[in-house]
Amino acid sequence: MIRFVKRVRFLFNVRRSVPFLVDFFRSSDVSAVKKGLSVGLVAFYFWLPVDLIPDMFLLLGIVDDLAVFTFILQLMVKLAPEELQKKYGLMK
């Protein structure tokens, strides 16, 4: 539970998310398959024209986009090597 709370806090702290993403893609410990999967999921979501909540509802329309971004970033955290997770305080 504590690890989950740390990850959620990390996801909402964008200043820490960006350096994590840079380190994730620069790391030689992360396989090309994991990097490709991450990029593929983001590209697929942007290519897919379906939203759970249409964007014409302004703030509510952004909620599903943030949920998908959060899901993908959470997956990337799980795919990251332990050293990278420790560096950003995402482990116990």
C-alpha positions as CSV (number, residue, x, y, z in Angstrom):
1,M,0.0,0.0,0.0
2,I,2.8,2.4,0.8
3,R,4.5,1.8,-2.5
4,F,1.1,2.5,-4.3
5,V,0.8,5.8,-2.5
6,K,4.4,6.8,-3.4
7,R,3.7,6.0,-7.1
8,V,0.4,8.0,-7.1
9,R,2.2,10.9,-5.6
10,F,5.0,10.5,-8.2
11,L,2.4,10.5,-11.0
12,F,0.9,13.8,-9.9
13,N,4.3,15.5,-9.4
14,V,5.1,16.2,-13.1
15,R,8.5,17.7,-12.3
16,R,9.6,14.3,-11.2
17,S,7.9,12.4,-14.0
18,V,9.8,14.1,-16.8
19,P,13.3,13.3,-15.5
20,F,12.1,9.7,-14.9
21,L,10.9,9.4,-18.5
22,V,14.2,10.8,-19.8
23,D,16.2,8.3,-17.6
24,F,13.8,5.5,-18.6
25,F,14.5,6.0,-22.3
26,R,18.2,6.7,-21.9
27,S,18.8,3.7,-19.6
28,S,20.6,0.7,-21.2
29,D,19.0,-1.5,-18.5
30,V,15.6,-1.0,-20.1
31,S,15.1,-3.2,-23.1
32,A,14.1,-1.9,-26.5
33,V,11.0,-4.0,-26.2
34,K,9.9,-2.2,-23.0
35,K,10.7,1.2,-24.5
36,G,8.8,0.3,-27.7
37,L,5.8,-0.9,-25.8
38,S,5.7,2.4,-23.9
39,V,5.9,4.5,-27.1
40,G,3.5,2.1,-28.8
41,L,0.8,2.5,-26.1
42,V,1.0,6.3,-26.2
43,A,0.9,6.3,-30.1
44,F,-1.9,3.9,-30.1
45,Y,-4.0,6.0,-27.7
46,F,-3.4,9.2,-29.8
47,W,-4.2,7.3,-33.0
48,L,-7.4,5.8,-31.5
49,P,-10.1,8.4,-32.0
50,V,-12.3,7.1,-29.1
51,D,-12.6,8.9,-25.8
52,L,-14.6,7.7,-22.8
53,I,-15.6,11.2,-22.1
54,P,-15.7,13.5,-25.2
55,D,-13.3,16.5,-25.1
56,M,-16.1,18.9,-25.8
57,F,-16.9,18.7,-22.1
58,L,-13.8,20.7,-21.3
59,L,-12.4,19.6,-17.9
60,L,-14.3,16.3,-17.8
61,G,-13.0,15.4,-21.3
62,I,-9.5,15.7,-20.1
63,V,-10.0,13.3,-17.2
64,D,-10.0,10.2,-19.5
65,D,-6.8,11.4,-21.2
66,L,-5.1,11.9,-17.8
67,A,-6.3,8.4,-16.7
68,V,-4.7,6.8,-19.8
69,F,-1.5,8.8,-19.3
70,T,-1.4,7.8,-15.7
71,F,-1.9,4.1,-16.6
72,I,0.9,4.2,-19.2
73,L,3.3,6.0,-16.8
74,Q,2.4,3.5,-14.0
75,L,3.2,0.7,-16.5
76,M,6.5,2.3,-17.3
77,V,7.4,2.5,-13.6
78,K,6.7,-1.2,-13.3
79,L,8.9,-1.9,-16.3
80,A,11.7,0.3,-15.1
81,P,14.8,-1.4,-13.4
82,E,14.9,-1.3,-9.6
83,E,17.8,1.2,-9.6
84,L,15.7,3.7,-11.5
85,Q,12.7,3.1,-9.2
86,K,14.9,3.6,-6.2
87,K,16.3,6.8,-7.6
88,Y,12.9,8.3,-7.8
89,G,11.6,6.9,-4.6
90,L,9.2,4.4,-6.1
91,M,10.2,1.4,-4.1
92,K,9.7,0.4,-0.5
